Amino acid sequence: MLRIVITTLGWLGPSLVFIAAAGRFFRTDLQDVWFWCSVTGFICLFLYMLSQWRDIIRLFSTRQMRYGSLALSSIVLVLGILTAINYIASRQNRRWDLTAAKQFTLSDQTIRILETLEGPAKILVFNRENDFDRLRMRLVEYENVTDQVSVDYIDIDKQPSLARQYQIQTYGTVVFEYQDRVERVVANTEQDLTNALIKAIEGTERTVYFVQGHGERNVRSAERDGYNAIGDALGLDNFLIETLVLAQQPEVPADASMIVIAGPRTDLFEVEIETLQQYLERGGKVLFLVDPSAELEPAQDTNIRNLLSRWGVTLGDDIVVDGSAMGQLLGTDASVPVAADYPSHPITDRFNVLTAFPLARSVEPTPDGTSNLIAEAFLQTGSQSWAETDITRLTQTSEVELEENQGDRPGPVTIGVAVTSAISNSTSETGNVTLSEQGESTAPPEATSDASTLLEGAANPSGETQNIETRLVVVGDSDFAANYSLGIQGNRDLFLNIANWLTQQENLVAIRPRQPEDRRITLTADQQLRIFWLSVFMIPGVVLGTGIYTWWLGRQ
């Protein structure tokens, strides 16, 4: 009877352990049952081995068993090392993106936005259960950056009431919840996800006005020299695009977050200059993209120069020529200077991509500075470039050389300047808004009213009051943001960085997510047939023939 019990324990123990191990995979809801099943199995095994202790000792005393024990010890040691490595890896999670385009690495912009979240952000993915993996790998990266992000995956077919609650109509919809704001998007890429997160954080769109009336770039135009591509990019960064004819407006609209004057072909009228001056004095934000004066009709920009000089910026009467070979990397010539190294400034912080500027002029901060202003260079060309003053010769012959005795200036040449001025101080020699040390306005009543309007609206999207200051950016080229130039990825990011810095959204100043590359190979029918014969017959045939030949040699 005892022998029957012992034999039963010997069979029952391994069976229970095997059943418990398999059950953990197939019925995860019965974990407690499988735990006690495995415990019972190990107890049965222990009792069986205890009853057979003499046989076990005799077995281990044989030479074959000693060798086997050594092999078993080696296996246990290797398994122990692998277990330790797996344990450490689970506690110290690290991933390496080895793809050429870094398609599994979050962009600088996404990381910066996630790191500056001021509260929990909830992401809800509505899709079929079998389709969650498409976004899961990407959203895991979002969760790894910050604990503020949580992601829930909701099967629309199993939870239709929740889908109706969030007004979900389409599979693959992602909902972002942040501080009582909700944003929905049908997302396929990191760019889709991050843009929706930006909109959820900001709540309201920022309005940017593109000035028209002097031949400026058309933000609605899809032509080669149009700006509709940059307009679309601004829309993704939560900007609302509008146009403005300054000559028809007594003042800049109150909802303007930023004014863009992109490549005027004629000089601005004095009344427009005065409108811009008053807007800047109230803490306005303006982007001037000014092409070389040779491209103007007529070739003068006196009013624009006078306005910019008040704000510490000097426009050069020249065209920047790049004598390096860097332009060849982008398929351009010497008339398209390339910027690769950038002066320290928030606009170009961690900005490590090339930008190109077709037919650019120099733009310099006013020497010795201007009272109450901080004018800083943020764009410079390379050391082998120079500012060519013989514009006629350049445009007619395209053959020039650096002649310092003729007024040419060697590089690096500044082509972009950013200006800041605190609104609490006098903003210029002609300014009409000043504040006393106690903060009381000494401006005329109408000026005080305008300044107060701007000050009262000075809150960022998260509700925190920002320091209001005038911000002005001047770039000596408007072609860099035209449709035909945005193939250079750095140009697009640079323009968007400028726009976000001007509107005091520094957390959005970064390199943006790249569109994933289509790396699929399309094969012809003949190529498919060759690959089939090569992989199915030729390579296996060579391996088989080599094996037969080796076997035959061994027989000899």
Protein Blocks (a to p, Z undefined) as FASTA:
>chain_A
ZZmmmmmmmmmmmmmmmmmmmmmmmmmmlmmmmmmmmmmmmmmmmmmmmmmmmmmmmmmm
pmklmmmmmmmmmmmmmmmmmmmmmmmmmmmgcdddfbfklpmbccfklmmmmmmpcbdc
dddddddfklmmmmmmmmmmmmmmpmkbccddddfklmmmlmmmnopabghiacddeehi
acddddfbfklmmmmmmmmmnopacdddddehehpacfkbcbfklcklmmmmmmmnopac
ddddfklpcbdcfklmbdcdehiabdcdfklmmmmmmmmmnopacddddddfklpccdbd
fkmmmmmmmnopacdddddddfbfklmmnopafklccdfbdcddfklgoiabdcddehia
dddddehiaehiacddfbdcdfkbccdfblmlmmmnopacddfknopacddddfbdcddd
dfkbcfbfkbcbdcdfkopafbdfklmmmmmmmmmmmccfkopacdddddddddfbfklm
gmklmmpmklmmmmmmmmmmmnopaklgccdddddddfbdcddfklmmmmmmmmmmmmmm
mmmmmmmmmmmmmmZZ
